[in-house]
Amino acid sequence: MNSIPLSEVMTQANELASQGQLDAAIMRYKEWLASPASESQHHYIALFNMGVLLRSAGQIDDAIAAYQASLKLRPDFYQSSVNLGLALEAKGNAREAIAVWESALQPVEGQTLLLNHLGRSLETARQYSDAERKLERSLLLEPNQPDAIQHYFHLRQKQCEWPVIKPLPGISAQALLDSFGPLGLLALTDEPAVQLRAVQSWVSRKLPPDLPRLSPTEAYQHERLRIGYMSCDFRWHAVSILTAELFELHDREQFEIYGIDFSVDDGGAMRQRVIGAMDHHLPIQSLSDEEAAQLIRRHEIDILIDLTGLTSGARYKILAYKPAPIQISYLGFVGTCGMPQIDYILVDRFVFPKELIPFYIEKPLYLPEVYQANDSKRKIGPTPSRESCGLPADSFVYCSFNGSYKITPEVFAVWMRILKRVPNSVLWLVADNPWAQDNLIKQAIRHGMDAGRLIFAERVAPAEYLARYRVADLLLDTSPYNAGTTASDALWAGLPVLTCPGRTFASRMAGSLVNAVGLSELIAPDWLAYENKAVQLAFQPAELDSYRQRLQTSAKSSALFDTERFVRNLEATLKLVLHINQLEE
């Protein structure tokens, strides 16, 4: 063993690892490193390789020690810096990971990789401005990085850095657009053809084209229909807030409900409620995508409903194995997923007019009334005073509690015109992050607006958050990415919502919700009508009060908030699609 070169040890270790013998592979490196005759100038490589195996074996602390030893021998070996940071990050030590990557930015060939990891980690830590700068440095070194471009522009959206698309040397405007991430794209453009092209480009980079199908082509013959809901958001998240009661109300005589779960366990009451509503809880966090797909196949899920789509944390490769005969996209992502393995997207006829069909790979599966599930058990806290919210007592309060990335310069300009036409009015926004707040204030000043007309709300507990809507006068919707959960939150709390539908699913969500509670008068046909309606309601309080009264008396029995009715509609739709697929076999 003493005279064996490292290259031969690597071959032996790789062969052992490929056979699943990780401990034996690790031992090969330990024996070689302990040998006096080993090539000491290559110890840093052996330590790095051993660290990779240790990490694969779940021995994360030993992996960290191996990477640190490698760097002690060769401080500029950036591969060890990258992996050390990732291991520290996996242990929850994000600050230490960032410090490692910051100190490792010496060798030119490693800078883009290290900058990208820094940008991603800083974005996760909500340090958006620093993250943006890191990714910009990376893109100036190497422009052709679609993933880095995706995060870079979404960071600019989150900070309301306008224009969002900033030219980069060495890359065309079309390539920039094609590299835009799926979620950010929903907030960038109301052109469904642009969304489809960019999503297909994104999927082609992320998924191999020839994964084997796991499910049979014919339907299973189960006594009860097995429905699998798959999500990384079985926790305190908008998806679970909307769907918790749906899971609870499924008819157990006809349906068997599986929760296929790769969520972070936040230990909260919402997670406990969602998991408790499942007949079967299948945690897949520790499984590979292929292993998770095989698990779904073994459970013979009839219909797999994906609640994540192409949003952050998604595991779309599981769906690419087609582990269920029927696969449906729902709620978490409202664009096309661009994958032929997803058969349908659950919609209603308002959010998904027939003109959208050519721009989706999925076929529309129409619910009879409204696409969005809701929870009729949500509690609303005591109504606060305007003073406690930092609002003037006698002003007309427009609000928009959407994430800052949904605010566009075009819609913001409309809001500023509304404020100018209604002198005694303010715009109440969520304090999403300090950079967005500063940029929105600067934009307001550019529009000739007093910065004090913008008021920012800090985040509060859920019941308090819902109660806040009761001190506002009107919710102003965003576009091309509408309020979804926030619109139904406002309507549930009794606040009218004004919206202007566009051409895409994302730009028609709020219109669907407003329509479902019977307030179609608040669906504006164009942006001038939207502006005029917002102004009109400020000067005609009786009309606004009539909308509030209608919400108070009939919202709970409406299609939007009658959850029992929604569940029965959904179940009938799922049984129908199963029947149709059986006929097509």
C-alpha positions, -999 to 999 in steps of 0.1 A, spaced: 0 0 0 29 23 8 40 26 -28 6 30 -44 2 64 -62 -28 85 -53 -44 80 -88 -46 43 -81 -61 49 -47 -87 72 -62 -97 45 -87 -100 19 -60 -121 43 -38 -143 53 -66 -150 17 -74 -159 9 -38 -181 40 -35 -200 30 -67 -207 -3 -50 -221 15 -20 -191 7 2 -185 42 14 -168 32 46 -143 10 28 -136 38 3 -130 63 31 -107 38 48 -86 36 15 -78 73 18 -71 71 55 -47 42 50 -29 61 22 -27 93 41 -12 75 72 14 58 50 49 74 54 56 67 17 25 84 4 29 115 -19 27 143 6 24 169 -21 -10 153 -30 -24 150 5 -46 180 1 -64 162 -29 -68 130 -9 -83 149 20 -107 167 -3 -118 134 -19 -122 118 15 -143 148 26 -166 142 -3 -171 106 7 -176 115 44 -202 140 34 -220 113 13 -218 89 43 -235 115 65 -204 121 86 -206 159 82 -183 169 111 -155 146 98 -161 160 63 -156 195 76 -124 184 93 -111 169 61 -118 200 41 -101 222 67 -70 199 67 -69 201 29 -70 239 30 -43 240 57 -20 222 32 -32 242 2 -50 274 11 -58 283 -26 -75 250 -34 -108 266 -38 -127 233 -43 -121 225 -6 -133 260 2 -165 255 -18 -173 221 -1 -163 233 33 -188 262 30 -215 239 18 -209 215 47 -210 244 72 -242 257 56 -258 223 58 -251 223 96 -268 257 98 -236 277 101 -244 301 72 -222 329 86 -192 306 89 -198 294 53 -199 329 40 -167 337 59 -150 307 42 -161 317 8 -151 353 13 -116 344 23 -112 320 -6 -116 345 -34 -80 344 -46 -76 321 -76 -92 335 -107 -105 301 -120 -125 296 -88 -140 331 -84 -173 326 -102 -181 294 -83 -173 310 -50 -191 342 -58 -222 323 -69 -223 303 -36 -218 335 -17 -247 352 -36 -270 322 -30 -261 321 7 -265 358 12 -299 357 -6 -310 330 18 -299 352 47 -320 380 31 -289 401 26 -301 410 -9 -279 440 -17 -247 421 -9 -260 390 -27 -267 411 -58 -231 426 -58 -215 391 -55 -235 378 -84 -228 409 -105 -191 403 -100 -194 367 -110 -214 376 -142 -188 403 -152 -161 375 -150 -183 350 -169 -215 363 -184 -228 330 -197 -242 317 -164 -280 312 -167 -285 302 -131 -265 332 -118 -285 355 -141 -318 340 -127 -309 348 -91 -293 382 -100 -324 395 -116 -348 381 -90 -327 399 -64 -332 431 -83 -369 424 -83 -370 418 -46 -352 451 -40 -374 471 -65 -342 479 -84 -357 493 -116 -352 486 -145 -349 450 -133 -332 438 -165 -298 454 -165 -276 448 -196 -246 426 -190 -215 427 -213 -212 397 -235 -248 384 -234 -278 393 -256 -311 407 -244 -328 375 -255 -304 353 -236 -310 374 -205 -347 369 -209 -344 332 -215 -323 329 -183 -349 346 -162 -362 322 -135 -397 309 -137 -410 326 -106 -394 360 -114 -407 358 -149 -444 357 -137 -437 391 -121 -418 405 -152 -441 400 -182 -477 395 -191 -468 377 -223 -476 340 -221 -454 332 -251 -424 347 -234 -431 328 -202 -434 295 -221 -401 300 -240 -381 309 -209 -396 280 -189 -388 255 -216 -352 269 -218 -349 266 -180 -363 230 -179 -340 219 -207 -310 230 -185 -323 213 -154 -337 180 -165 -322 151 -185 -345 143 -215 -347 105 -212 -356 96 -176 -375 63 -174 -413 63 -167 -420 45 -134 -458 43 -134 -479 20 -156 -498 35 -185 -531 19 -173 -549 30 -141 -547 12 -108 -579 -5 -96 -581 7 -60 -612 7 -39 -604 43 -28 -587 68 -51 -552 74 -38 -543 111 -40 -508 122 -33 -501 159 -24 -464 166 -28 -448 198 -14 -419 214 3 -443 238 20 -461 216 46 -453 243 72 -462 279 78 -464 289 42 -491 303 19 -497 269 3 -505 252 36 -525 282 48 -548 277 18 -549 239 17 -550 227 53 -588 224 55 -589 208 20 -568 179 33 -590 176 63 -623 175 44 -616 149 18 -642 121 18 -623 92 33 -648 67 20 -638 75 -16 -603 90 -12 -570 80 5 -548 110 11 -510 109 10 -487 137 21 -454 134 1 -433 158 21 -399 174 16 -405 204 38 -383 219 65 -398 208 98 -405 241 115 -422 224 144 -452 247 141 -489 242 146 -496 245 108 -472 217 100 -487 195 127 -522 203 113 -513 195 77 -494 162 86 -523 152 109 -548 157 80 -530 131 59 -539 94 60 -503 86 51 -472 108 56 -443 100 34 -412 121 43 -388 122 14 -363 148 25 -335 123 28 -342 104 -4 -328 112 -38 -352 122 -65 -352 88 -80 -357 71 -47 -386 94 -39 -402 86 -73 -398 49 -67 -414 53 -32 -444 71 -48 -446 43 -74 -446 16 -47 -475 33 -30 -494 32 -63 -506 68 -61 -534 73 -86 -532 110 -89 -501 130 -78 -508 167 -72 -477 188 -71 -480 219 -49 -445 233 -56 -441 236 -93 -409 255 -102 -407 276 -71 -378 276 -46 -370 242 -32 -389 223 -59 -380 187 -68 -394 186 -104 -371 157 -113 -394 135 -92 -422 143 -115 -400 137 -145 -399 100 -136 -437 100 -139 -442 80 -107 -480 83 -109 -503 77 -140 -519 111 -136 -498 141 -125 -513 176 -118 -498 210 -111 -517 231 -85 -514 263 -66 -477 267 -58 -467 277 -93 -492 292 -117 -472 292 -149 -465 262 -171 -439 238 -157 -428 230 -193 -428 193 -186 -448 167 -206 -448 144 -176 -473 168 -159 -506 161 -174 -529 189 -161 -530 222 -142 -559 228 -119 -576 261 -130 -609 279 -133 -623 295 -165 -615 330 -153 -578 325 -146 -573 302 -176 -593 314 -207 -590 292 -237 -565 316 -253 -539 304 -228 -540 268 -238 -513 270 -265 -488 284 -240 -490 256 -215 -476 221 -218 -502 210 -193 -539 206 -202 -562 228 -182 -583 209 -157 -612 232 -149 -628 234 -115 -664 245 -118 -662 277 -97 -629 289 -84 -593 275 -86 -581 285 -51 -587 265 -20 -592 283 13 -593 276 50 -626 287 66 -611 282 101 -586 311 99 -589 334 130 -588 372 127 -574 391 157 -589 422 173 -590 452 149 -561 475 158 -564 513 158 -549 532 129 -526 549 153 -511 516 165 -504 508 128 -487 541 121 -516 553 99 -533 587 99 -567 585 114 -586 605 88 -568 594 56 -580 571 29 -557 540 32 -548 521 0 -528 490 8 -508 463 -10 -492 436 12 -477 416 -17 -440 407 -17 -419 436 -31 -408 416 -62 -444 418 -75 -443 456 -76 -434 469 -110 -426 505 -121 -457 506 -143 -481 497 -116 -463 519 -91 -467 548 -114 -505 541 -114 -505 541 -76 -487 574 -75 -513 590 -99 -540 577 -76 -524 593 -46 -520 626 -64 -557 626 -73 -567 617 -37 -548 642 -16 -558 629 18 -546 593 11 -517 571 19 -503 538 5 -497 511 30 -471 485 20 -453 456 36 -417 463 48 -404 434 28 -367 444 30 -349 477 36 -335 480 1 -370 477 -15 -383 502 11 -356 528 3 -360 523 -35 -398 527 -34 -394 559 -13 -370 572 -39 -394 563 -67 -422 581 -50 -401 612 -47 -393 610 -84 -430 610 -90 -433 642 -70 -448 624 -40 -441 632 -4 -422 602 10 -445 603 41 -474 591 19 -458 557 18 -462 538 51 -445 504 57 -459 477 79 -437 453 98 -445 417 98 -468 404 126 -484 372 138 -510 357 114 -542 367 133 -528 403 137 -519 404 101 -555 396 90 -569 421 114 -548 449 98 -569 446 66 -598 459 86 -582 493 91 -574 498 54 -600 510 28 -590 493 -4 -564 468 -16 -547 477 -48 -536 447 -68 -503 442 -85 -496 430 -121 -485 410 -140 -482 389 -108 -514 394 -88 -521 391 -52 -530 354 -46 -531 345 -9 -529 381 1 -561 389 -20 -580 361 -3 -567 372 30 -580 407 24 -614 394 12 -617 371 42 -610 400 65 -637 421 47 -615 444 26 -625 450 -10 -598 442 -36 -594 462 -69 -577 444 -97 -570 447 -135 -566 412 -151 -540 406 -178 -533 378 -202 -516 353 -180 -528 330 -151 -506 351 -127 -523 383 -138 -558 369 -135 -557 353 -100 -572 382 -81 -599 386 -107 -609 350 -101 -611 355 -63 -630 388 -65 -654 372 -90 -659 342 -66 -671 365 -38 -695 384 -60 -676 417 -64 -671 417 -102 -675 455 -102 -640 456 -88 -625 439 -118 -612 468 -140 -611 463 -178 -579 484 -182 -555 505 -161 -572 538 -166 -604 522 -154 -585 508 -124 -571 542 -116 -604 559 -119 -622 533 -98 -596 536 -70 -601 574 -70 -639 572 -72 -641 549 -42 -621 574 -21 -647 600 -28 -678 578 -26 -677 561 8 -713 547 4 -702 526 -26 -672 513 -8 -693 505 23 -717 485 1 -688 463 -10 -677 458 26 -713 449 36 -716 423 9 -683 407 20 -696 407 56 -729 391 48 -721 366 20 -683 360 17 -683 330 40 -709 312 19 -693 322 -14 -675 298 -37 -642 312 -24 -647 305 13 -671 276 14 -643 250 17 -667 220 19 -682 230 -14 -647 235 -29 -636 200 -18 -666 183 -33 -660 202 -66 -624 191 -66 -632 155 -58 -658 153 -86 -632 168 -110 -605 143 -100 -629 114 -104 -639 127 -138 -602 130 -150 -595 95 -138 -625 83 -158 -614 101 -189 -579 87 -187 -593 52 -183 -614 56 -215 -583 68 -233 -562 37 -223 
